[in-house]
Amino acid sequence: MTTPRQQLADELLRRFAAALRSGQLYSKSHPIIARNLELLTTAVQQLHEQAPTVVIGVVGDEIIVDDVPVARADALGGLIRRLKQISIERITIERGVSREEVATLLEAVTAMEIKAGEETAPFPALKHIRVGRVTVQERVESDAADMAAFRRMYNQAVTVAETVWDSAKSEGQPDPNAARAMIDGLAQAVSQNRTALLALATLKDYDNYTFTHMVNVSILTMGQARALGIDGSLLREFGLAGLMHDIGKVKTPLEVLNKPGRLTDEEFVVMRRHVVDGAEILRATPEIPTLAPVVAFEHHLRLDGTGYPFGVKRSALNVCTMLCSIADVFDAMRSQRKYQDAQPTDRILEVLKHQDGAQFDNRLVRRFVQLVGIYPAGNLVRLNTGETAVVTKIYAPDPHRPRVKVVLDRTGARVDFPYEVNLWEQNGEGHANAIVAPLDSAAVGIDALSLL
């Protein structure tokens, strides 16, 4: 049975296709051009009544709106061919878009030309419309096995996080456009190669804790959400909420925020204020989904009624809040800071499991352990045979025994041809079947991530 949202999605694409055809057949002054533009703008606004963002995507020979399947995609062949011809695979339209912006989008899609061998033509800059070009996505996909591509994406995300933080501090509101554009890329990468991004998010040797923590929590929240089957626009909302969970700390005095030691009771009162400040900042920021202020307010609340803000009782916590809270605790304990040594993953997971069912949902904790493993992908480890290997894939049924790639033999010499071993399958004596210790990649002199 067709849902109202499916009907609206079908209507949007039908109006888009009709407006495109009329733009190709008639002059700009023709009445049918204005009529189709009006109908398309109305179709967009109707979808915006249900969600703040509308995403039109081309996937292979199909076209979708957000995650809604299109009932009559076969009738949209002309629209699909045109978008693919000019190297567009995603159009994101934000609530508040004007009729003039929609007109500019239509004109660009109608008139743009790309000749073989030439660079992709630039697309007009619009406040409420973002266009994803195939050239960018092809580069990410072709480099999926190359961690350098994901490092660049991660480093760019950290830079954007700093921009978002600075705008919240100086202007009272984070930059939603910069945040959403960054989350779009991370969400797509999480869907394409979750292992690679989680490997970056579970490192502990980044310098700037504030901004890497924002990005790490976002990635870890989306990684958990994706494992639960969440994708599309909702996955991006989870990622944005994770990114913004601590944004209230822009109002926390630096002497409290960066204090190299335990806070006093009075300082804790000041620090705890960041959940309220964060919710207020995000509620006042246009075009931020309502999920973000909820998570900012709730992420230090626990299922057993502990946590803060004090006196706040919830019969249940939002699922994004619970995923974000697990990611927040994990990343905070794993990070090296002035006043805290980084904790090993097995110790952190023991802390989470110790509160299993009390402070954190036991099913979500178990799923998180299965997701990141006792030894996360990208970590260097010593095997029971004395060999050195990098973890390449987590084995969910037994997080202690992942897949590894052996890079040094038991004498410490480089292996000419690194080879992979599934530790959970090895049982014979003398075979590598267990990890005995994590290793510091920098101390060993191996870039473990490049071997994923």
C-alpha positions as CSV (number, residue, x, y, z in Angstrom):
1,M,0.0,0.0,0.0
2,T,1.3,3.4,-1.0
3,T,2.0,5.7,2.0
4,P,1.3,9.5,1.9
5,R,5.1,10.1,1.9
6,Q,5.5,7.8,-1.1
7,Q,2.8,9.7,-2.9
8,L,4.6,13.0,-2.1
9,A,7.9,11.5,-3.3
10,D,6.4,10.3,-6.5
11,E,4.7,13.7,-7.0
12,L,8.0,15.5,-6.4
13,L,9.9,13.5,-9.0
14,R,7.0,13.7,-11.5
15,R,7.0,17.5,-11.2
16,F,10.8,17.6,-11.4
17,A,10.7,15.5,-14.7
18,A,7.9,17.7,-16.1
19,A,9.8,20.9,-15.3
20,L,12.9,19.6,-16.9
21,R,11.1,18.6,-20.1
22,S,9.4,22.0,-20.3
23,G,12.8,23.7,-19.8
24,Q,14.2,21.8,-22.7
25,L,11.3,22.6,-25.0
26,Y,10.2,26.1,-24.2
27,S,11.7,29.5,-23.7
28,K,12.1,30.9,-20.1
29,S,9.2,33.3,-20.6
30,H,6.7,30.6,-21.6
31,P,3.8,30.3,-19.1
32,I,4.2,26.5,-18.8
33,I,7.8,27.1,-17.4
34,A,6.4,29.2,-14.5
35,R,3.5,26.7,-13.9
36,N,5.8,23.7,-13.6
37,L,8.2,25.7,-11.4
38,E,5.3,26.5,-9.1
39,L,4.2,22.9,-8.9
40,L,7.7,21.6,-8.3
41,T,8.2,24.2,-5.5
42,T,4.9,23.1,-3.9
43,A,5.9,19.5,-4.1
44,V,9.2,20.2,-2.3
45,Q,7.4,22.2,0.4
46,Q,4.9,19.4,1.0
47,L,7.7,17.0,1.8
48,H,9.4,19.7,4.0
49,E,6.3,19.6,6.2
50,Q,7.3,16.1,7.2
51,A,11.1,16.4,7.3
52,P,13.6,19.4,7.2
53,T,15.6,17.9,4.4
54,V,14.7,16.2,1.0
55,V,17.3,14.2,-0.7
56,I,16.9,13.1,-4.4
57,G,19.4,10.4,-5.2
58,V,20.4,8.5,-8.3
59,V,21.5,4.9,-7.6
60,G,22.4,3.0,-10.7
61,D,19.4,3.3,-13.0
62,E,17.0,4.1,-10.2
63,I,16.0,7.4,-8.5
64,I,14.8,7.7,-4.9
65,V,13.7,10.4,-2.5
66,D,15.4,10.0,0.8
67,D,14.9,6.2,1.4
68,V,11.4,6.1,-0.2
69,P,11.1,3.8,-3.2
70,V,9.6,5.4,-6.2
71,A,6.4,3.8,-7.5
72,R,6.9,4.6,-11.2
73,A,10.7,5.0,-11.7
74,D,10.3,3.6,-15.2
75,A,8.5,6.9,-16.2
76,L,11.4,9.0,-15.0
77,G,14.0,7.7,-17.4
78,G,14.6,11.1,-18.9
79,L,15.3,12.7,-15.6
80,I,17.6,9.9,-14.5
81,R,19.5,10.1,-17.8
82,R,19.9,13.8,-17.5
83,L,21.2,13.8,-13.9
84,K,23.7,11.0,-14.8
85,Q,24.7,12.9,-18.0
86,I,25.8,16.0,-16.0
87,S,27.4,13.8,-13.2
88,I,24.8,14.5,-10.4
89,E,23.9,11.7,-8.1
90,R,22.4,13.6,-5.1
91,I,20.4,16.8,-4.7
92,T,19.8,17.9,-1.1
93,I,17.1,20.5,-0.6
94,E,16.7,22.1,2.8
95,R,13.6,23.5,4.4
96,G,13.3,27.2,3.6
97,V,14.3,26.9,0.0
98,S,12.9,29.7,-2.2
99,R,11.2,29.5,-5.5
100,E,14.1,31.4,-7.0
101,E,16.6,28.7,-5.8
102,V,14.4,26.0,-7.3
103,A,14.4,27.9,-10.6
104,T,18.2,28.2,-10.5
105,L,18.5,24.5,-9.9
106,L,16.2,23.7,-12.8
107,E,18.1,26.1,-15.2
108,A,21.4,24.5,-14.2
109,V,20.2,21.0,-14.7
110,T,18.6,21.9,-18.0
111,A,21.5,23.9,-19.5
112,M,24.7,22.4,-18.1
113,E,27.0,20.7,-20.5
114,I,29.9,18.4,-19.8
115,K,32.1,17.2,-22.7
116,A,34.2,14.1,-22.6
117,G,37.6,14.6,-21.1
118,E,36.7,17.9,-19.5
119,E,36.5,18.7,-15.8
120,T,33.1,18.6,-14.2
121,A,31.4,22.0,-14.6
122,P,30.9,23.9,-11.3
123,F,27.3,24.0,-10.0
124,P,25.7,27.3,-8.8
125,A,26.1,27.9,-5.1
126,L,22.7,27.9,-3.4
127,K,21.9,28.5,0.3
128,H,19.3,25.7,0.6
129,I,20.4,23.3,-2.1
130,R,23.5,21.1,-2.2
131,V,24.5,19.0,-5.2
132,G,26.6,15.8,-4.8
133,R,28.7,15.2,-7.9
134,V,29.6,11.7,-9.2
135,T,33.2,12.7,-9.6
136,V,33.7,13.0,-5.9
137,Q,31.9,9.8,-5.1
138,E,33.9,7.9,-7.7
139,R,37.1,9.0,-6.1
140,V,36.0,7.8,-2.7
141,E,34.8,4.4,-4.0
142,S,38.0,3.8,-6.1
143,D,40.1,4.6,-3.1
144,A,38.0,2.5,-0.7
145,A,41.0,0.2,0.0
146,D,43.3,3.1,0.4
147,M,43.2,4.5,3.9
148,A,44.8,7.7,2.7
149,A,41.4,8.7,1.2
150,F,39.6,8.0,4.5
151,R,42.3,9.9,6.4
152,R,41.7,12.9,4.2
153,M,38.0,12.6,4.8
154,Y,38.5,12.3,8.5
155,N,40.9,15.2,8.7
156,Q,38.6,17.4,6.7
157,A,35.7,16.4,9.1
158,V,37.8,17.5,12.1
159,T,38.5,20.8,10.4
160,V,34.8,21.3,9.8
161,A,34.1,20.4,13.4
162,E,36.4,23.2,14.5
163,T,34.5,25.6,12.2
164,V,31.1,24.4,13.7
165,W,32.5,24.9,17.2
166,D,33.9,28.3,16.5
167,S,30.6,29.6,14.9
168,A,28.7,28.3,17.9
169,K,31.1,30.1,20.2
170,S,31.3,33.4,18.4
171,E,27.8,33.6,16.9
172,G,25.8,31.6,19.4
173,Q,24.8,29.0,16.7
174,P,26.8,26.3,15.0
175,D,27.0,26.4,11.2
176,P,24.3,23.9,10.2
177,N,25.2,23.9,6.5
178,A,28.9,23.1,7.1
179,A,27.9,20.4,9.6
180,R,25.3,18.7,7.3
181,A,27.6,18.7,4.3
182,M,30.3,17.0,6.4
183,I,27.9,14.5,7.9
184,D,26.6,13.6,4.4
185,G,30.1,12.5,3.4
186,L,30.7,10.6,6.6
187,A,27.3,8.9,6.5
188,Q,28.0,7.7,2.9
189,A,31.4,6.4,3.9
190,V,30.0,4.6,6.9
191,S,27.5,2.9,4.6
192,Q,30.3,2.0,2.1
193,N,33.2,1.1,4.3
194,R,32.3,1.1,8.0
195,T,35.5,-0.7,9.0
196,A,37.8,2.0,7.6
197,L,36.1,4.9,9.3
198,L,35.7,3.1,12.6
199,A,39.4,2.3,12.5
200,L,40.1,6.0,12.3
201,A,37.6,6.8,15.0
202,T,39.1,4.3,17.5
203,L,42.6,5.6,17.3
204,K,43.9,7.4,20.3
205,D,46.9,9.4,19.0
206,Y,45.1,12.5,17.7
207,D,46.1,15.8,19.3
208,N,43.0,18.0,19.4
209,Y,40.6,16.2,21.7
210,T,37.6,18.5,21.4
211,F,37.2,18.3,17.6
212,T,38.3,14.7,17.1
213,H,35.9,13.7,19.9
214,M,33.0,15.4,18.0
215,V,33.9,13.5,14.8
216,N,34.6,10.2,16.6
217,V,31.3,10.2,18.5
218,S,29.5,11.0,15.3
219,I,31.2,8.2,13.4
220,L,30.7,5.7,16.3
221,T,27.1,6.7,16.6
222,M,26.4,6.2,12.9
223,G,28.4,2.9,12.9
224,Q,26.1,1.5,15.6
225,A,23.0,2.9,13.9
226,R,24.0,1.4,10.6
227,A,24.5,-2.0,12.3
228,L,20.9,-1.7,13.5
229,G,19.7,-1.2,9.9
230,I,19.4,2.6,10.1
231,D,20.3,4.4,6.9
232,G,19.5,7.4,4.7
233,S,18.3,10.7,6.2
234,L,17.8,9.2,9.6
235,L,21.4,7.9,9.7
236,R,22.5,11.5,8.9
237,E,20.4,12.9,11.7
238,F,22.0,10.4,14.1
239,G,25.5,11.5,12.9
240,L,24.6,15.2,13.2
241,A,23.3,14.6,16.8
242,G,26.5,12.8,17.6
243,L,28.6,15.6,16.2
244,M,26.7,18.2,18.2
245,H,26.3,16.3,21.5
246,D,28.8,18.5,23.4
247,I,28.2,21.8,21.6
248,G,27.1,23.3,24.9
249,K,30.7,23.3,26.1
250,V,31.3,26.4,24.0
251,K,29.8,28.2,27.0
252,T,31.9,26.3,29.6
253,P,34.8,28.4,30.9
254,L,38.2,27.2,29.5
255,E,39.7,27.0,33.0
256,V,37.0,24.3,33.7
257,L,36.9,22.7,30.3
258,N,40.7,22.2,30.1
259,K,41.6,21.8,33.7
260,P,44.5,19.2,34.0
261,G,43.1,17.4,37.0
262,R,39.9,16.5,38.9
263,L,37.2,19.1,39.0
264,T,36.0,20.5,42.3
265,D,32.3,20.1,43.2
266,E,31.7,23.7,42.1
267,E,33.4,23.1,38.8
268,F,31.4,20.0,38.2
269,V,28.2,22.1,38.6
270,V,29.5,24.4,35.9
271,M,30.6,21.5,33.6
272,R,27.2,19.8,33.9
273,R,25.5,22.9,32.6
274,H,26.7,22.0,29.1
275,V,23.8,19.6,28.4
276,V,21.3,22.4,29.0
277,D,23.3,25.0,27.1
278,G,23.7,22.5,24.2
279,A,20.0,21.8,23.9
280,E,19.2,25.6,24.1
281,I,21.8,26.4,21.4
282,L,20.6,23.7,19.0
283,R,16.9,24.5,19.6
284,A,17.6,28.1,18.6
285,T,19.6,27.1,15.5
286,P,17.5,27.1,12.3
287,E,17.4,23.9,10.2
288,I,18.8,21.7,13.0
289,P,16.7,18.5,13.3
290,T,14.9,18.1,16.6
291,L,16.9,15.0,17.4
292,A,20.1,17.0,18.0
293,P,18.9,19.1,21.0
294,V,17.3,15.9,22.5
295,V,20.6,14.1,22.4
296,A,22.6,17.1,23.6
297,F,20.3,17.3,26.7
298,E,20.1,13.5,27.4
299,H,23.5,12.1,26.6
300,H,24.6,12.1,30.3
301,L,21.4,10.6,31.5
302,R,21.4,6.8,32.3
303,L,18.7,4.2,32.2
304,D,18.8,3.7,36.0
305,G,18.0,7.3,36.6
306,T,21.5,8.4,37.4
307,G,23.5,11.0,35.4
308,Y,22.6,14.6,34.8
309,P,20.8,17.0,34.5
310,F,19.8,16.1,38.1
311,G,16.2,15.7,38.8
312,V,15.4,14.7,35.2
313,K,13.5,11.4,34.9
314,R,12.9,9.5,31.7
315,S,10.8,6.3,31.4
316,A,13.0,5.6,28.3
317,L,15.8,7.3,26.5
318,N,15.9,8.1,22.8
319,V,17.8,5.3,20.9
320,C,20.1,7.9,19.4
321,T,20.9,9.1,22.9
322,M,21.8,5.6,24.0
323,L,24.1,5.0,21.0
324,C,25.7,8.4,21.4
325,S,26.3,7.9,25.2
326,I,28.1,4.6,24.5
327,A,30.2,6.2,21.8
328,D,30.9,9.2,24.1
329,V,32.1,7.1,27.0
330,F,34.2,4.8,24.8
331,D,36.0,7.7,23.0
332,A,36.5,9.7,26.2
333,M,38.2,6.8,27.9
334,R,40.2,5.8,24.8
335,S,41.6,9.3,24.2
336,Q,45.0,10.5,25.5
337,R,44.6,13.8,27.4
338,K,46.6,15.9,29.7
339,Y,44.8,14.7,32.8
340,Q,44.0,11.1,31.6
341,D,46.0,8.3,30.1
342,A,44.2,6.4,27.3
343,Q,42.6,3.2,28.4
344,P,42.9,-0.1,26.5
345,T,39.8,-1.2,24.6
346,D,39.3,-4.3,26.7
347,R,39.2,-2.1,29.9
348,I,36.7,0.3,28.4
349,L,34.4,-2.4,27.3
350,E,34.6,-4.0,30.7
351,V,33.5,-0.7,32.2
352,L,30.5,-0.5,29.8
353,K,29.6,-4.1,30.4
354,H,29.9,-3.6,34.2
355,Q,26.9,-1.3,33.9
356,D,25.3,-3.6,31.4
357,G,21.5,-3.3,31.8
358,A,21.8,-0.6,34.5
359,Q,23.2,2.5,33.0
360,F,23.5,1.3,29.4
361,D,21.1,-1.0,27.4
362,N,22.7,-4.5,27.5
363,R,21.7,-5.3,24.0
364,L,23.3,-2.1,22.6
365,V,26.5,-2.7,24.6
366,R,26.8,-6.2,23.2
367,R,26.3,-4.9,19.7
368,F,28.9,-2.2,20.3
369,V,31.4,-4.8,21.5
370,Q,30.7,-6.8,18.3
371,L,31.1,-3.7,16.2
372,V,34.4,-2.4,17.4
373,G,35.8,-5.7,18.9
374,I,38.1,-6.0,21.9
375,Y,40.9,-5.1,19.4
376,P,39.4,-2.6,16.9
377,A,40.3,-2.8,13.2
378,G,43.5,-0.9,12.4
379,N,45.1,-1.9,15.7
380,L,48.5,-3.5,15.8
381,V,48.7,-6.7,18.0
382,R,51.1,-9.4,19.1
383,L,49.8,-13.0,18.5
384,N,50.4,-16.0,20.7
385,T,53.0,-17.2,18.1
386,G,55.1,-14.1,18.6
387,E,54.1,-12.7,15.3
388,T,52.9,-9.1,14.8
389,A,49.7,-8.4,12.9
390,V,47.2,-5.7,12.2
391,V,43.5,-6.3,12.9
392,T,41.6,-6.1,9.7
393,K,38.0,-7.3,10.6
394,I,36.0,-8.0,13.7
395,Y,34.5,-11.4,14.2
396,A,31.2,-10.6,15.9
397,P,30.6,-14.1,17.5
398,D,34.0,-13.8,19.3
399,P,35.3,-10.2,19.5
400,H,38.6,-11.5,21.1
401,R,39.5,-13.4,17.9
402,P,39.3,-11.2,14.8
403,R,40.8,-11.5,11.4
404,V,44.4,-10.2,11.3
405,K,47.1,-9.6,8.7
406,V,50.5,-10.9,9.8
407,V,53.2,-8.3,9.0
408,L,56.2,-9.3,11.2
409,D,57.3,-12.9,11.8
410,R,58.2,-14.2,15.3
411,T,61.7,-12.8,15.0
412,G,60.4,-9.3,14.2
413,A,61.4,-9.4,10.6
414,R,59.1,-8.0,7.9
415,V,57.0,-10.6,6.1
416,D,57.6,-10.3,2.4
417,F,53.9,-11.0,1.6
418,P,51.6,-10.1,4.5
419,Y,48.8,-12.7,4.8
420,E,45.5,-12.8,6.6
421,V,44.5,-15.3,9.3
422,N,41.0,-15.8,10.8
423,L,42.0,-16.4,14.4
424,W,38.6,-17.9,15.3
425,E,39.3,-20.8,12.8
426,Q,42.8,-21.7,14.1
427,N,42.9,-24.4,16.8
428,G,46.0,-26.5,16.1
429,E,49.1,-26.1,18.3
430,G,51.7,-23.7,16.9
431,H,49.2,-21.8,14.9
432,A,48.2,-18.2,15.6
433,N,44.8,-18.4,17.3
434,A,44.9,-15.6,20.0
435,I,46.0,-12.1,20.6
436,V,48.2,-11.7,23.6
437,A,48.7,-7.9,23.7
438,P,48.0,-4.7,21.8
439,L,51.0,-2.8,20.4
440,D,51.8,0.8,19.7
441,S,52.1,1.3,15.9
442,A,54.4,4.3,16.3
443,A,56.8,2.4,18.6
444,V,56.9,-0.5,16.2
445,G,57.3,1.7,13.2
446,I,54.4,0.4,11.2
447,D,51.5,2.3,9.7
448,A,48.8,-0.2,10.6
449,L,45.9,1.7,9.0
450,S,47.6,1.5,5.5
451,L,47.4,-2.3,5.8
452,L,43.6,-2.5,6.1
